[in-house]
Amino acid sequence: MDAPTVVAPTMKGTALAYVRTAPAAAISPPTATVGVLAWFRERLFSSIGSTLMTIVIVLLLIWSVPSLIDFLIVNATWTGSDREACLPSQVRPEVGACWPFIGDRLAYITYGSYPIALRWRVDTFFAMLTFGTAWLLWLDAPRRDIGAIYFFVVLPVASFMLLHGFAPLGLAIVDTALWGGMMVTIVVAAVGIVTSLPVGIVLALGRRSEMPAVRLLCTLFIEIVRGVPLITVLFMASVMLPLFLPDTWSPDKLMRALVGVALFSSAYMAEVVRAGLQSIPKGQYDAAHALGLSYLQTLRLIILPQALTVTIPNIVNSYIALFKDTTLVFFVGIFDFLKTIEAARADPKWATSVTSATGYIFAALVYFVFCYAMSRYANRIEKRLAAGENR
Amino acid sequence: MSVSAAPISDTPAVEIIGLHKWFGEFHVLADINLEVGRGERIVICGPSGSGKSTLLRCINRLEDFQRGAIVVDGMQLTQDIRRIDAVRREIGMVFQQFNLFPHLTVLENCTLAPIQVRGMPKGEAEQRAMRFLERVKIPEQAGKYPNQLSGGQQQRVAIARALCMSPKLMMFDEPTSALDPEMVKEVLDTMVALALDGMTMLVVTHEMTFARQVANRMVFMDAGQIIEVNAPASFFANPQHERTKLFLSQILN
């Protein structure tokens, strides 16, 4: 390679500097720091500790993964119409998951005892919910303001009419005692999600209010609800709510649980939103007020858009927690997804040694898929926000 | 270059009478009396903590005060929130930290208040905003977000944003203090141009060259009080008060 060109001193006799006239040629990095081998060395075997850790984890995987795969796939039963298919025999001493059981009871696990002829209404509800969720989650979707109105106003009303029934439209009433399965889990989670954000925002603003009475009320509500377990709130809602209300007005069991879940999730959401509000610098309020924007305009146009955007990952995290917490409604006698699996696995038609395991694994998979999807979404938003800092 | 003398008019732009303010026990503003004539340009200076910013923030009621009166364009500030909003509409304010809205583009920053507060149609608001962005010499940045701009550019957007509301008075709260040195000039040039157009201005700044060039009157504050009010020429050449002399000797060296 050529030596860098040296420029002769320019000013009368005194050498001021040696200046490079051509850029230095790029040199490829030492081979030990790139490539597959280097990656392994750096990430897995960089020290004794990390080497030990690698070995332990590999052993754990060797011990657990093959037996799981054996149970879920290799030894699993895929076809059959009753328990006979899933019993061990001479030919097949090792029996894995009994998938025909899930297939057979899938309708029950999805709709509970909802009348078969009316299940199209539930399907319509699922479709409308999926549409609304997609509209709201896709940040670059057109007219997300209409999407928000659809999700927070139209959808709840339409869902109630579809699922519960609405006589003027010729939709027969279906008693909530017949509701069950995935449908109930989604209804409970959706009610929690849809109410908790607006109510949480109001509570968070109330807690930061300059009016002492409002502040006290909101703080008391948030702290009391956050200070007790969800199951307590549910018991209170299902046992104590009827005591406060006149007999003729007595809300049904599911309604009581929904109120409990909504109150509970709102209190948590209030704290999440409050953290977001606190991240907005005071200068934003100053600038908005100095321009003559009113309190409500400042909130709607300046503060909330910024506060909620930075809070999206945390909001989604509380939705994940809420989705899993819905299983607790089972304790106040509501047939949610988990409870229908509980009921289905006790069915003598499918009584085998692997039925329970199959049911629970299926439940775990379903919860995992929902929660992991939410978590990935929050993750993507977080990355996007980090990139957006510089815009 | 020096900007011509202020035109005289009967109702002053701002009248501050016997203003007192306390932060808890701390007396931040003590018996402030000041009248700002229409078209007048006043530069307020003084050591940090002397209450200069607080005084500005009282005038558009970003800060409450306990005693005295402030009359803006003939409207006296009261607790009435509608009156406060009406006063704020007439005063443009530029902050040390720019305080642009980061979730809105430069153009949206400028059109938000005219549309929401003045009820101006969107098309008209955008045309006006572009005119003011041209005046602060950054029309090509209209589609960008504030964080994509340099500090000097952001501050010029903040000036354009305030101008879009057609304020009768512009207040500047140390507009160049948060800027890198090479960006100070572009912001000061914008402010000088504004002064040449006859805008009434209240400026808190330590840029004394700017003050000499633009101010009709200099106000020196210390410890929450107005110590000295004087024409710029005599203020710099022949300060009356010991504390003014001390302050000037510190910042002019």
Chai-1 contact restraints between the chains, C-beta under 6 A:
chainA,res_idxA,chainB,res_idxB,connection_type,confidence,min_distance_angstrom,max_distance_angstrom,comment,restraint_id
A,G283,B,Q97,contact,1.0,0.0,6.0,A-B,restraint_1
A,G283,B,N99,contact,1.0,0.0,6.0,A-B,restraint_2
A,D286,B,L62,contact,1.0,0.0,6.0,A-B,restraint_3
A,A287,B,N99,contact,1.0,0.0,6.0,A-B,restraint_4
A,A290,B,N60,contact,1.0,0.0,6.0,A-B,restraint_5
A,A290,B,M93,contact,1.0,0.0,6.0,A-B,restraint_6
A,L291,B,A113,contact,1.0,0.0,6.0,A-B,restraint_7
A,G292,B,D85,contact,1.0,0.0,6.0,A-B,restraint_8
A,G292,B,R88,contact,1.0,0.0,6.0,A-B,restraint_9
A,G292,B,R89,contact,1.0,0.0,6.0,A-B,restraint_10
A,G292,B,V117,contact,1.0,0.0,6.0,A-B,restraint_11
A,Q297,B,Q116,contact,1.0,0.0,6.0,A-B,restraint_12
A,I302,B,F101,contact,1.0,0.0,6.0,A-B,restraint_13
A,P305,B,H103,contact,1.0,0.0,6.0,A-B,restraint_14
A,Q306,B,H103,contact,1.0,0.0,6.0,A-B,restraint_15
A,N390,B,N147,contact,1.0,0.0,6.0,A-B,restraint_16
A,R391,B,Y145,contact,1.0,0.0,6.0,A-B,restraint_17
A,R391,B,N147,contact,1.0,0.0,6.0,A-B,restraint_18
A,R391,B,Q148,contact,1.0,0.0,6.0,A-B,restraint_19
